[in-house]
Amino acid sequence: MLHHHEHTGRNLAITVILNGIITIGQFAGGIISGSLALISDALHNLSDVISVVLAYLAYRIGLRPQTLTSTFGYKRAEILAAFINAVTLIAISVYLLIEAGKRFLNPREVDYLWMLGLGILGIIANGLSVLILHHNKDENLNIRAAYLHLIGDALTSVAVVAGAVCIWLFKVYWIDPLVTVLISIYIFVHTFKILKESVGILMQFAPHEINQQEVVSVLQEIKEIKSVHHVHLWQLSDHQIYFEAHLVLTENIHVSETNVIAQKAKQLLDSRFSINHTTFQYEYISGEGCEC
């Protein structure tokens, strides 16, 4: 496990270095060539450098064990990093759309050679980063967000190269802000999903793929359980789902006998919904003295 964590951390560090190099090159090239598409790609790369640094720091913090004051541990640090990254990227995409609109109204000549060369460099550097993080992408939302950013960078670099070729062959300089618009839309669409998911976890919403009523129905399949109420279902992180509820029992049994019920309930919830942390409170209502 330790080796796995070190491997993931190293991969994140390598992607920071690769993206840092291409960001500096694209900023310089964008200013020299006058290409807004190249500058937009550089901004996207810069955001990814920041996002991967945040992902790395959050990853390291998330490995810390729980304490007396942090009883749930530090896994939420990774969700918080994913949220910050998503908000930053959406802000950048809106800014680029505004700048592209200005460039459509006042087009300017662009040096396609800088666009072409640095676009190709971006494809290579971002492609390597994607390959490096490919095996870690499903670990959690934090790393998946960084991975999606890197894929976005690779695709935007392809768009920059395509724009440079169009300018070279057809002298259509409006293609530069058009590429910027496409990059911005791509960033916004793919980032919004990460933003929505991270907000849902931070707000302790129930996982969208789990229907709470179905969970209650599954618990009532256990013959000892009469009804279920006071239900709470939330995610601590993207892989840790918590569930708590009051279980009304059909019989007034000893506390020691509830262990069997708890095991049945935990097994059902884990196998059907991947709920891996449960807390139950048991109740019994005899009905005596009830004027119904």
C-alpha positions as CSV (number, residue, x, y, z in Angstrom):
1,M,0.0,0.0,0.0
2,L,2.8,2.4,0.9
3,H,4.5,1.7,-2.5
4,H,1.2,2.4,-4.3
5,H,0.9,5.8,-2.5
6,E,4.5,6.7,-3.4
7,H,3.9,5.7,-7.0
8,T,0.8,7.9,-7.3
9,G,2.6,10.8,-5.7
10,R,5.5,10.5,-8.0
11,N,3.2,10.4,-11.1
12,L,1.5,13.6,-9.9
13,A,4.9,15.3,-9.4
14,I,6.1,14.3,-13.0
15,T,2.9,15.8,-14.5
16,V,3.5,19.0,-12.7
17,I,7.0,19.3,-14.2
18,L,5.8,18.5,-17.7
19,N,2.9,20.9,-17.6
20,G,5.1,23.6,-16.1
21,I,7.5,23.4,-19.0
22,I,4.8,23.6,-21.7
23,T,2.9,26.4,-19.8
24,I,6.0,28.7,-19.8
25,G,6.7,27.9,-23.5
26,Q,3.1,28.6,-24.6
27,F,2.8,31.9,-22.7
28,A,5.9,33.2,-24.3
29,G,4.9,31.9,-27.7
30,G,1.4,33.3,-27.4
31,I,2.7,36.8,-26.6
32,I,5.3,36.7,-29.4
33,S,2.9,35.2,-32.1
34,G,-0.2,37.2,-31.0
35,S,-2.2,33.9,-30.8
36,L,-5.1,34.0,-28.3
37,A,-5.6,30.3,-28.8
38,L,-2.0,29.6,-27.7
39,I,-2.5,31.9,-24.6
40,S,-5.8,30.2,-23.8
41,D,-4.0,26.8,-24.0
42,A,-1.3,28.2,-21.8
43,L,-3.8,29.3,-19.2
44,H,-5.5,25.9,-19.3
45,N,-2.1,24.3,-18.8
46,L,-1.3,26.7,-15.9
47,S,-4.6,25.8,-14.3
48,D,-3.6,22.2,-14.6
49,V,-0.3,22.8,-13.0
50,I,-2.1,24.4,-10.1
51,S,-4.7,21.6,-10.1
52,V,-2.2,18.8,-10.1
53,V,-0.2,20.5,-7.3
54,L,-3.5,20.8,-5.3
55,A,-4.3,17.2,-6.2
56,Y,-0.9,16.1,-4.9
57,L,-1.1,18.1,-1.7
58,A,-4.7,16.9,-1.1
59,Y,-3.6,13.3,-1.8
60,R,-0.9,13.5,0.8
61,I,-3.2,15.2,3.4
62,G,-5.9,12.6,2.6
63,L,-3.5,9.8,3.7
64,R,-3.4,11.1,7.3
65,P,-5.2,9.0,9.9
66,Q,-8.1,10.2,11.8
67,T,-7.5,11.9,15.1
68,L,-9.6,12.8,18.2
69,T,-10.4,16.2,16.6
70,S,-10.7,14.9,13.0
71,T,-12.8,11.8,13.6
72,F,-13.5,11.3,9.9
73,G,-9.9,11.7,8.9
74,Y,-8.8,14.0,6.0
75,K,-10.3,12.4,2.9
76,R,-12.4,15.4,2.3
77,A,-9.2,17.4,1.5
78,E,-9.2,15.7,-1.9
79,I,-12.9,16.6,-2.6
80,L,-12.1,20.2,-1.6
81,A,-9.2,20.3,-4.1
82,A,-11.4,18.9,-6.8
83,F,-14.0,21.7,-6.1
84,I,-11.4,24.4,-6.2
85,N,-9.9,23.1,-9.4
86,A,-13.4,23.0,-11.0
87,V,-14.3,26.5,-10.0
88,T,-10.9,27.8,-11.3
89,L,-11.4,26.1,-14.7
90,I,-14.9,27.4,-15.1
91,A,-13.7,30.9,-14.3
92,I,-10.9,30.6,-16.9
93,S,-13.3,29.2,-19.6
94,V,-15.6,32.3,-19.1
95,Y,-12.7,34.7,-19.3
96,L,-11.5,33.0,-22.5
97,L,-14.9,33.3,-24.1
98,I,-15.0,37.0,-23.3
99,E,-11.5,37.5,-24.8
100,A,-12.4,35.5,-27.9
101,G,-15.5,37.7,-28.4
102,K,-13.2,40.8,-28.4
103,R,-10.8,39.1,-30.9
104,F,-13.7,38.3,-33.3
105,L,-14.6,42.0,-33.3
106,N,-11.0,43.0,-33.8
107,P,-9.1,40.2,-35.6
108,R,-5.3,40.4,-35.7
109,E,-2.6,38.6,-37.6
110,V,-1.1,35.5,-35.9
111,D,2.3,33.8,-36.4
112,Y,1.2,30.3,-37.2
113,L,4.7,28.8,-36.8
114,W,4.7,29.5,-33.1
115,M,1.2,28.1,-32.8
116,L,2.1,25.0,-34.7
117,G,5.4,24.3,-32.9
118,L,4.1,24.9,-29.4
119,G,0.9,23.1,-30.2
120,I,2.8,20.0,-31.1
121,L,5.0,20.4,-28.0
122,G,1.8,20.6,-26.0
123,I,0.4,17.4,-27.5
124,I,3.6,15.5,-26.6
125,A,3.9,16.9,-23.1
126,N,0.2,16.5,-22.2
127,G,0.0,13.1,-23.9
128,L,2.9,11.9,-21.7
129,S,1.1,13.3,-18.6
130,V,-2.1,11.4,-19.6
131,L,-0.2,8.2,-20.0
132,I,1.5,8.6,-16.6
133,L,-1.7,9.2,-14.7
134,H,-3.8,6.7,-16.7
135,H,-3.5,3.9,-14.1
136,N,-4.3,6.2,-11.2
137,K,-7.4,7.9,-12.7
138,D,-10.0,5.8,-11.0
139,E,-8.5,6.1,-7.4
140,N,-10.7,9.1,-6.5
141,L,-12.5,12.2,-7.7
142,N,-9.4,14.4,-7.0
143,I,-7.1,12.5,-9.3
144,R,-9.8,12.0,-11.9
145,A,-10.3,15.7,-12.1
146,A,-6.6,16.2,-12.7
147,Y,-6.6,13.4,-15.3
148,L,-9.5,15.0,-17.1
149,H,-7.7,18.4,-17.1
150,L,-4.7,16.7,-18.8
151,I,-6.9,15.1,-21.4
152,G,-8.4,18.5,-22.0
153,D,-5.0,20.0,-22.4
154,A,-4.0,17.4,-25.0
155,L,-7.2,18.0,-27.0
156,T,-6.8,21.7,-26.8
157,S,-3.3,21.4,-28.1
158,V,-4.7,19.4,-31.1
159,A,-7.1,22.3,-31.7
160,V,-4.3,24.8,-31.6
161,V,-2.3,22.8,-34.2
162,A,-5.4,22.5,-36.4
163,G,-5.9,26.3,-36.1
164,A,-2.3,27.0,-37.0
165,V,-2.6,24.8,-40.1
166,C,-5.7,26.7,-41.2
167,I,-4.0,30.0,-40.7
168,W,-1.0,28.8,-42.6
169,L,-2.9,27.4,-45.6
170,F,-5.9,29.7,-45.9
171,K,-4.9,32.9,-43.9
172,V,-8.2,32.8,-41.9
173,Y,-7.1,34.6,-38.7
174,W,-10.6,34.3,-37.2
175,I,-9.9,30.6,-36.7
176,D,-7.7,31.7,-33.7
177,P,-10.6,33.0,-31.5
178,L,-12.8,30.2,-32.9
179,V,-10.3,27.6,-31.5
180,T,-10.4,29.6,-28.2
181,V,-14.2,29.3,-28.0
182,L,-14.1,25.6,-28.7
183,I,-11.4,25.2,-25.9
184,S,-13.5,27.2,-23.5
185,I,-16.7,25.2,-24.2
186,Y,-14.9,21.9,-23.8
187,I,-13.4,23.1,-20.5
188,F,-16.7,24.2,-19.1
189,V,-18.7,21.1,-20.1
190,H,-16.2,18.6,-18.7
191,T,-15.5,20.6,-15.6
192,F,-19.2,21.2,-14.6
193,K,-19.7,17.5,-13.9
194,I,-16.7,17.5,-11.5
195,L,-18.0,20.7,-9.8
196,K,-21.5,19.2,-9.4
197,E,-20.1,15.9,-8.0
198,S,-17.7,17.6,-5.6
199,V,-20.4,20.0,-4.3
200,G,-22.8,17.1,-3.7
201,I,-20.2,15.3,-1.6
202,L,-19.3,18.5,0.4
203,M,-23.0,19.2,1.0
204,Q,-23.4,15.5,2.1
205,F,-26.0,14.8,-0.5
206,A,-27.0,11.1,-1.1
207,P,-25.1,9.6,-4.0
208,H,-27.1,10.2,-7.1
209,E,-26.8,6.5,-8.2
210,I,-28.5,5.3,-4.9
211,N,-32.2,5.5,-4.4
212,Q,-32.9,5.9,-0.6
213,Q,-36.3,4.2,-0.8
214,E,-34.6,1.2,-2.5
215,V,-32.2,1.0,0.4
216,V,-35.1,1.0,2.9
217,S,-36.9,-1.7,1.0
218,V,-33.8,-3.9,1.0
219,L,-33.4,-3.5,4.7
220,Q,-37.1,-4.5,5.2
221,E,-36.4,-7.7,3.4
222,I,-34.8,-8.8,6.7
223,K,-37.6,-10.5,8.6
224,E,-36.6,-9.1,12.0
225,I,-37.0,-5.5,10.7
226,K,-40.5,-4.1,10.7
227,S,-39.7,-0.6,9.4
228,V,-36.9,1.9,8.9
229,H,-36.9,5.7,9.6
230,H,-34.5,8.6,10.5
231,V,-32.4,7.7,7.5
232,H,-29.2,9.5,6.6
233,L,-27.2,8.6,3.5
234,W,-24.1,10.6,2.4
235,Q,-20.5,10.3,1.0
236,L,-17.4,11.1,3.0
237,S,-15.4,10.8,-0.3
238,D,-16.1,9.5,-3.7
239,H,-15.4,5.9,-2.6
240,Q,-16.7,6.0,1.0
241,I,-20.5,5.9,1.5
242,Y,-22.0,6.3,4.9
243,F,-25.5,5.2,6.1
244,E,-27.3,5.5,9.4
245,A,-30.9,4.7,10.3
246,H,-33.3,3.7,13.1
247,L,-34.5,0.1,12.7
248,V,-37.9,-0.8,14.2
249,L,-37.8,-4.5,15.1
250,T,-40.7,-7.0,14.9
251,E,-39.8,-8.5,18.3
252,N,-38.4,-7.3,21.6
253,I,-35.1,-9.1,21.5
254,H,-31.9,-8.9,23.6
255,V,-29.2,-6.4,22.6
256,S,-26.8,-9.2,21.9
257,E,-29.2,-10.6,19.3
258,T,-29.0,-7.4,17.2
259,N,-25.5,-8.3,16.1
260,V,-27.0,-10.9,13.7
261,I,-29.4,-8.3,12.3
262,A,-26.5,-5.8,11.9
263,Q,-24.4,-8.3,10.0
264,K,-27.3,-9.1,7.6
265,A,-28.0,-5.5,7.0
266,K,-24.3,-4.5,6.4
267,Q,-23.9,-7.4,4.0
268,L,-27.0,-6.5,2.0
269,L,-26.1,-2.8,1.8
270,D,-22.5,-3.5,0.8
271,S,-23.3,-6.0,-1.9
272,R,-26.2,-4.1,-3.5
273,F,-25.2,-0.4,-3.0
274,S,-21.5,-0.5,-2.1
275,I,-22.3,1.2,1.2
276,N,-19.3,0.4,3.4
277,H,-20.0,2.2,6.7
278,T,-23.2,1.7,8.6
279,T,-24.7,2.8,11.9
280,F,-28.0,1.4,13.3
281,Q,-30.2,2.3,16.2
282,Y,-32.7,-0.3,17.2
283,E,-36.3,0.3,18.4
284,Y,-39.2,-1.8,19.4
285,I,-42.8,-0.6,19.6
286,S,-45.1,-3.1,21.4
287,G,-48.3,-1.4,20.6
288,E,-49.6,-1.8,24.2
289,G,-51.7,1.1,25.4
290,C,-52.1,2.4,21.9
291,E,-55.6,3.6,21.1
292,C,-55.9,3.0,17.4
